[in-house]
Amino acid sequence: MEKTAACDLSGRHAVVTGAARGLGAAIAWRLADAGAAVQVADVRREQGEKVCARLRAEGREAGFLELDVTDPGAVAAAFRELDERGRPPDILVNDAAVDVSRPLEHLTAEELTRVVSTNLLGAGYMCLEGYRRMVARGSGHIVNILSTAANRTWTEAGPYAASKHGLRAFTHTLFKEAQRDCLGVGVTGIIAGGMNTPFITERFPETDLSKLQSPDIVADTVLYALSVPAGSGIPELVVIPRNEPSWP
């Protein structure tokens, strides 16, 4: 029986957006532990550089990439810079996300734009740049971090659910196009349930932490998606706390 390959990422280059804290930082650590050279991409320079410093202190290879994913020009420039440095990403993980929990009645156009631009368009801009390069090289893997909001919604989550529903559809389309364009390119969407990260705890300090999972568990699913032998693919994974209230 064929065994799942160990996830040895030595010699691979990875870019993780939203990696200055929370799930993104956990993913950066997992990839670096597996041997990848990781670019910690975020708008939060101070926090991102601290993540990189801790990684390097542990003997991992990491660099900070200050990047606003909502700016397509900045995204394109970042990829050109990585090309020039001989570090085009073999692995791209789109984790950057924001949310505004507000009834639609009181939502502003600016808030709606910010959520959709970051969660959907930002990931899309990253995919546009990363995917074509991976196809040209004949290999690579894109992982888009989704949410249970990609399957259903709840009150005060209109922009977030819309962005994650959209990103799920975009990810499924990209998976199908990779089947046509280059079988060496993998595409995976990871639907993650509630996590004990600042994304939740800062906005909802009263949250029962026992109902949240560790971001490390979700980061492990990224490694699993990357570990599947050539010839197989994982288009989507779901990982939630057993008592997740927003699933299915």
Residue pairs with C-beta under 8 A, 6 or more apart in sequence:
2 229
4 224
4 227
4 228
4 229
5 227
5 228
5 229
6 227
7 34
7 223
7 224
7 226
7 227
8 34
8 35
9 31
9 34
9 35
9 36
9 91
9 226
10 34
10 35
10 36
11 35
12 35
12 36
12 37
12 90
12 91
13 36
13 37
13 39
13 82
13 87
13 88
13 89
13 90
13 91
14 28
14 31
14 36
14 37
14 38
14 39
14 89
14 90
14 91
14 92
14 93
15 38
15 39
15 41
15 65
15 82
15 89
15 91
15 92
15 93
15 126
15 130
16 24
16 27
16 28
16 31
16 38
16 39
16 40
16 41
16 93
16 95
17 24
17 41
17 42
17 67
17 69
17 93
17 94
17 95
17 96
17 122
17 123
17 126
18 24
18 41
18 42
18 95
18 96
18 97
19 25
19 27
19 28
19 38
19 40
19 41
19 42
19 48
19 51
19 95
20 40
20 42
20 44
20 47
20 48
20 50
20 51
21 44
21 47
21 51
21 197
21 198
22 195
22 197
22 198
22 199
22 215
23 95
23 145
23 192
23 195
23 197
23 199
23 215
23 218
23 219
24 40
24 42
24 93
24 95
24 96
25 40
25 51
25 215
26 214
26 215
26 216
26 218
26 219
27 93
27 95
27 218
27 219
27 222
28 38
28 40
28 51
28 55
28 62
29 55
29 60
29 219
30 216
30 219
30 220
30 222
30 223
31 38
31 91
31 93
31 222
31 223
32 38
32 55
32 60
32 61
32 62
33 60
34 223
34 226
36 61
36 90
36 91
37 61
37 62
37 63
37 87
38 55
38 60
38 61
38 62
38 63
39 62
39 63
39 64
39 65
39 82
39 87
39 89
40 48
40 51
40 52
40 55
40 62
40 63
40 64
40 65
41 48
41 65
41 66
41 67
41 69
41 78
41 96
42 48
42 64
42 65
42 66
42 67
42 96
43 66
43 67
43 68
45 64
45 66
48 64
48 65
48 66
49 64
51 62
51 64
52 62
52 63
52 64
55 61
55 62
56 62
65 78
67 74
67 75
67 78
68 74
69 75
69 94
69 96
69 118
69 122
69 123
69 125
69 126
70 114
70 117
70 118
70 121
70 122
70 125
72 125
75 122
75 125
75 126
75 128
75 129
76 125
76 129
78 129
79 88
79 129
79 130
79 133
82 88
82 89
83 133
88 133
88 137
89 130
89 133
89 140
90 134
90 139
90 140
90 141
91 140
91 141
91 142
91 143
91 226
92 126
92 127
92 130
92 140
92 141
92 142
92 143
93 142
93 143
93 145
93 222
94 122
94 123
94 126
94 127
94 142
94 143
94 144
94 145
94 167
95 145
96 118
96 119
96 122
96 123
97 118
97 119
97 145
97 147
97 163
97 199
98 114
98 115
98 118
98 119
99 115
99 157
99 159
99 160
99 199
99 203
100 107
100 111
100 112
100 114
100 115
100 159
100 160
101 156
101 157
101 160
101 203
101 204
102 111
102 156
103 155
103 156
104 158
107 158
107 159
111 159
112 158
112 159
115 159
115 160
115 163
116 159
116 162
116 163
116 166
118 163
119 160
119 163
119 164
119 167
120 162
120 163
120 164
120 166
120 167
120 170
123 144
123 167
123 170
124 167
124 170
127 142
127 144
127 170
127 174
130 140
130 142
131 140
131 142
131 174
131 178
131 185
133 140
134 140
134 141
134 142
134 182
134 184
134 185
135 178
135 181
135 182
135 185
138 182
138 184
138 185
139 182
139 184
139 185
140 184
140 185
140 186
141 185
141 186
141 187
141 188
141 225
141 226
142 174
142 185
142 186
142 187
142 188
143 187
143 188
143 189
143 190
143 222
143 225
143 226
144 167
144 170
144 171
144 187
144 188
144 189
144 190
145 190
145 192
145 218
146 164
146 167
146 168
146 171
146 189
146 190
146 191
146 192
146 236
147 160
147 164
147 191
147 192
147 193
148 191
148 192
148 193
148 194
148 240
148 244
148 246
148 247
149 157
149 160
149 161
149 164
149 165
149 246
150 161
150 164
150 165
150 167
150 168
150 189
150 191
151 168
151 191
151 247
151 248
152 161
152 246
152 247
152 248
153 161
153 165
154 161
154 246
167 189
168 189
168 191
171 187
171 188
171 189
171 235
171 236
172 189
172 235
172 236
174 187
175 187
175 188
175 189
175 233
175 235
178 185
178 186
178 187
184 230
186 225
186 226
186 228
186 233
186 234
187 233
187 235
188 225
188 233
188 234
188 235
188 236
188 237
189 235
189 236
189 237
190 218
190 221
190 222
190 225
190 236
190 237
190 238
190 239
191 236
191 237
191 238
191 239
191 240
192 218
192 221
192 239
192 240
193 213
193 238
193 239
193 240
193 241
193 244
193 246
193 247
194 200
194 207
194 211
194 212
194 213
194 240
194 241
194 244
194 246
195 212
195 213
195 214
195 215
195 218
196 209
196 212
196 213
196 214
196 215
197 215
200 207
200 212
201 207
201 209
211 241
211 243
211 244
211 245
212 241
213 239
213 240
213 241
217 239
218 239
221 237
221 239
224 234
224 237
225 234
225 237
228 234
238 247
240 247
